[in-house]
Amino acid sequence: MIYHTITMMPNNPNDTQSSAKKRHIGNDFINIYWDESGYDFDFNKISSQFNFISLVITPISNENDKVKHYKVKLHRRSGIPALFSTCQYKIISEDVLTTFIRNTCMVCCQFSAVWTVPEDETYISNWNRRVTQFRTILTRCKNHWDKIRAEQRNDSSNHNSLNNDLGISTKINDKDELLNSNDAKNRHTSANDNSDLVFSFISQLSNLDINTKDTTNNTSHANEDTSDPNLKNALYEFEFPNDNDDPLYKKLELNSF
């Protein structure tokens, strides 16, 4: 749940009507009011086409009462059916007030979301929308990855054909020799670089020795005896290697998707 608390929003001296403090709750289905005024509640105090239900909480206990009680009353826009328990006010004790208000708001909000859907459309819950977004991201990543691999295969095929035409013998399986060739470097596109980095990322991490680090700049443990392997592991566990600013890491971070 997300709460827009008007009283905690910043004030603007040029906004005499405090419109900036109230504009966010104009898109909320449910409004919660703390009312100690003693006057009748005005449903249109904050008018918006999305405000369907207002929950009004009024303290009714005296200062000497050991258990505090509150009156909770639900006010609804014209046309909204009286389906909720608090359409007739309820007296709620302080120990369960927050739970009661939270549950009531969730039920009312879900009802309002369904109520606003046009008759010719189907209601889609927030969970369904999240799943749809996840699937969209997954599809885009997969398509991007397939495109990179296709470009890599095409470049590799073109490079081999060129070498065969020139009578140059190339060791296909020797990746180091291929990358050290100036001709191969010129043919590597940025997409291929990204692909190589992603392929080698796990192997890079698996080869790192995270328990060894230059301690010359570590002043907090300057007097510790690091000759003991157990003590050394305890001090430097989960730390990154000292020379970790290799260009590969920078490219991987900037070009990752």
C-alpha positions as CSV (number, residue, x, y, z in Angstrom):
1,M,0.0,0.0,0.0
2,I,1.1,3.6,-0.7
3,Y,0.0,6.5,1.5
4,H,-0.1,10.1,0.3
5,T,0.1,12.1,3.5
6,I,-0.8,15.8,2.8
7,T,0.5,17.2,6.0
8,M,4.0,15.7,5.3
9,M,4.3,17.2,1.8
10,P,6.3,20.5,1.4
11,N,4.6,23.9,1.6
12,N,4.8,26.4,-1.2
13,P,4.3,30.0,-0.1
14,N,3.0,30.9,-3.6
15,D,0.3,28.2,-3.5
16,T,-2.4,29.8,-1.3
17,Q,-4.9,27.0,-2.0
18,S,-2.3,24.3,-1.2
19,S,-3.1,22.6,-4.5
20,A,0.4,21.1,-4.8
21,K,-0.1,19.3,-1.4
22,K,-3.4,17.8,-2.6
23,R,-2.8,17.0,-6.2
24,H,-1.4,13.5,-5.6
25,I,-4.3,12.2,-3.7
26,G,-6.6,13.4,-6.5
27,N,-5.7,10.1,-8.3
28,D,-6.4,7.9,-5.2
29,F,-9.6,5.9,-4.9
30,I,-9.6,6.0,-1.1
31,N,-9.1,8.9,1.2
32,I,-8.6,8.6,5.0
33,Y,-9.5,11.5,7.2
34,W,-8.7,12.1,10.9
35,D,-11.6,14.3,12.1
36,E,-11.6,16.0,15.5
37,S,-13.6,19.0,14.3
38,G,-17.0,17.9,15.5
39,Y,-18.6,19.2,12.3
40,D,-20.4,17.1,9.6
41,F,-18.0,15.6,7.1
42,D,-17.9,17.2,3.6
43,F,-17.2,14.5,1.0
44,N,-16.2,17.1,-1.6
45,K,-13.6,18.7,0.6
46,I,-11.0,17.3,-1.9
47,S,-12.9,16.9,-5.1
48,S,-11.6,14.5,-7.8
49,Q,-13.1,12.2,-10.4
50,F,-11.2,9.3,-8.8
51,N,-12.2,9.8,-5.2
52,F,-14.9,7.2,-4.6
53,I,-14.6,6.4,-0.9
54,S,-13.6,8.4,2.2
55,L,-12.9,6.8,5.6
56,V,-13.3,9.1,8.5
57,I,-11.7,8.3,11.9
58,T,-12.9,10.2,14.9
59,P,-11.6,9.7,18.5
60,I,-14.4,9.2,21.0
61,S,-12.5,8.3,24.2
62,N,-11.6,10.5,27.1
63,E,-8.1,11.1,28.4
64,N,-8.8,8.9,31.4
65,D,-10.0,5.8,29.5
66,K,-7.5,2.9,29.6
67,V,-8.6,1.6,26.2
68,K,-9.0,4.1,23.5
69,H,-11.8,3.8,21.0
70,Y,-12.5,5.4,17.6
71,K,-15.5,5.8,15.4
72,V,-14.9,4.7,11.8
73,K,-17.4,5.8,9.2
74,L,-17.3,5.3,5.4
75,H,-18.6,7.9,3.1
76,R,-19.1,7.0,-0.6
77,R,-19.7,8.8,-3.8
78,S,-23.3,8.8,-5.2
79,G,-23.8,5.6,-7.1
80,I,-21.4,3.4,-5.1
81,P,-23.4,0.6,-3.4
82,A,-23.3,0.2,0.4
83,L,-21.4,-3.0,0.4
84,F,-18.9,-2.3,3.1
85,S,-19.2,-2.9,6.9
86,T,-18.3,0.7,7.7
87,C,-21.2,2.2,5.7
88,Q,-22.8,2.1,9.1
89,Y,-20.2,3.5,11.6
90,K,-18.2,1.1,13.7
91,I,-16.5,1.6,17.1
92,I,-13.0,0.2,16.9
93,S,-10.5,-0.2,19.8
94,E,-7.0,1.3,19.4
95,D,-5.2,-2.0,19.3
96,V,-6.9,-3.2,16.1
97,L,-7.5,0.1,14.5
98,T,-4.6,0.1,12.1
99,T,-5.3,-3.5,10.9
100,F,-9.0,-2.7,10.5
101,I,-8.3,0.5,8.5
102,R,-5.7,-1.2,6.3
103,N,-7.9,-4.2,5.4
104,T,-10.9,-2.0,4.8
105,C,-8.9,0.3,2.4
106,M,-7.6,-2.7,0.5
107,V,-11.1,-4.1,0.0
108,C,-12.4,-0.7,-1.0
109,C,-9.6,0.0,-3.4
110,Q,-10.0,-3.3,-5.2
111,F,-13.7,-2.7,-5.5
112,S,-13.1,0.8,-6.9
113,A,-10.6,-0.6,-9.4
114,V,-13.2,-3.1,-10.7
115,W,-16.0,-0.5,-10.5
116,T,-14.2,1.9,-12.9
117,V,-13.6,-0.7,-15.6
118,P,-15.9,-0.1,-18.7
119,E,-18.5,-2.8,-19.3
120,D,-16.8,-3.8,-22.6
121,E,-13.4,-4.4,-20.9
122,T,-12.1,-7.0,-18.5
123,Y,-10.6,-6.1,-15.1
124,I,-6.9,-6.7,-14.9
125,S,-5.4,-6.9,-11.4
126,N,-2.0,-5.4,-10.4
127,W,-0.5,-8.8,-10.2
128,N,-1.5,-9.6,-13.8
129,R,0.0,-6.3,-14.9
130,R,3.2,-7.1,-13.2
131,V,3.4,-10.5,-14.9
132,T,2.7,-8.9,-18.3
133,Q,5.6,-6.5,-17.7
134,F,7.9,-9.3,-16.7
135,R,7.1,-11.2,-19.8
136,T,7.6,-8.2,-22.0
137,I,11.1,-7.6,-20.5
138,L,12.0,-11.2,-20.9
139,T,10.9,-11.2,-24.6
140,R,12.9,-8.0,-25.3
141,C,16.1,-9.4,-23.6
142,K,15.8,-12.7,-25.5
143,N,15.4,-10.9,-28.8
144,H,18.3,-8.7,-28.1
145,W,20.5,-11.6,-27.1
146,D,19.5,-13.6,-30.2
147,K,20.4,-10.6,-32.4
148,I,23.8,-10.3,-30.8
149,R,24.5,-14.0,-31.3
150,A,23.4,-13.9,-34.9
151,E,25.7,-10.9,-35.6
152,Q,28.5,-12.7,-33.9
153,R,28.0,-15.8,-36.1
154,N,27.8,-13.7,-39.3
155,D,31.1,-11.8,-38.4
156,S,32.8,-15.1,-37.6
157,S,31.7,-16.6,-40.9
158,N,32.8,-13.6,-42.9
159,H,36.1,-13.5,-41.2
160,N,36.8,-17.2,-41.9
161,S,35.8,-16.8,-45.6
162,L,38.2,-13.8,-45.9
163,N,41.0,-15.8,-44.5
164,N,40.3,-18.7,-46.8
165,D,40.3,-16.5,-49.8
166,L,43.7,-15.0,-48.8
167,G,45.2,-18.4,-48.0
168,I,45.6,-17.7,-44.3
169,S,45.3,-20.5,-41.9
170,T,43.3,-19.7,-38.8
171,K,42.9,-21.7,-35.6
172,I,39.2,-21.4,-35.0
173,N,39.4,-22.8,-31.5
174,D,42.2,-20.6,-30.4
175,K,40.3,-17.6,-29.1
176,D,43.4,-15.8,-27.8
177,E,45.1,-15.9,-31.2
178,L,41.9,-14.7,-32.9
179,L,41.5,-11.7,-30.5
180,N,45.1,-10.7,-30.8
181,S,44.8,-10.4,-34.5
182,N,44.5,-6.8,-35.6
183,D,42.3,-7.8,-38.4
184,A,39.9,-9.6,-36.0
185,K,39.8,-6.6,-33.6
186,N,38.8,-4.3,-36.4
187,R,35.9,-6.6,-37.3
188,H,34.6,-6.8,-33.7
189,T,31.5,-4.7,-33.3
190,S,30.3,-3.3,-30.0
191,A,27.6,-6.0,-29.9
192,N,30.2,-8.7,-30.1
193,D,32.2,-7.1,-27.3
194,N,29.1,-7.1,-25.1
195,S,28.5,-10.8,-26.0
196,D,32.0,-11.8,-25.1
197,L,31.8,-9.9,-21.8
198,V,28.5,-11.5,-20.8
199,F,29.9,-15.0,-21.7
200,S,33.0,-14.5,-19.7
201,F,31.4,-12.7,-16.7
202,I,30.8,-15.8,-14.6
203,S,34.2,-17.2,-15.4
204,Q,35.8,-13.9,-14.4
205,L,34.1,-13.9,-11.0
206,S,34.8,-17.6,-10.4
207,N,38.5,-17.0,-10.9
208,L,38.7,-14.0,-8.5
209,D,40.4,-14.6,-5.1
210,I,38.2,-12.4,-2.9
211,N,40.2,-13.4,0.3
212,T,43.4,-11.7,-0.8
213,K,43.8,-8.0,-0.8
214,D,46.5,-5.4,-0.5
215,T,46.3,-4.2,3.1
216,T,48.6,-1.2,2.7
217,N,45.6,1.2,2.5
218,N,43.5,-0.6,5.2
219,T,44.1,1.5,8.3
220,S,41.4,-0.2,10.4
221,H,43.4,-3.5,10.5
222,A,46.9,-2.1,10.3
223,N,48.0,-3.7,13.5
224,E,46.4,-7.1,12.9
225,D,48.5,-10.2,12.3
226,T,47.5,-11.4,8.8
227,S,49.8,-14.3,8.8
228,D,47.1,-16.5,10.3
229,P,45.0,-17.7,7.3
230,N,41.8,-18.0,9.4
231,L,42.2,-14.4,10.7
232,K,42.9,-13.2,7.2
233,N,39.8,-14.8,5.8
234,A,37.7,-13.4,8.6
235,L,39.1,-9.9,7.9
236,Y,38.8,-9.8,4.2
237,E,35.9,-12.0,3.4
238,F,33.5,-10.6,0.7
239,E,36.0,-7.9,-0.3
240,F,36.8,-7.2,-3.9
241,P,40.3,-7.5,-5.3
242,N,42.6,-4.5,-5.2
243,D,43.1,-4.2,-9.0
244,N,39.5,-4.5,-10.0
245,D,39.3,-1.4,-12.3
246,D,39.9,-3.5,-15.4
247,P,38.2,-2.0,-18.5
248,L,36.2,-5.2,-18.8
249,Y,34.3,-4.4,-15.7
250,K,33.5,-0.9,-16.9
251,K,32.3,-2.1,-20.2
252,L,30.2,-4.8,-18.6
253,E,28.5,-2.3,-16.3
254,L,27.8,0.4,-19.0
255,N,26.7,-2.0,-21.7
256,S,24.7,-4.5,-19.7
257,F,20.9,-4.6,-20.4
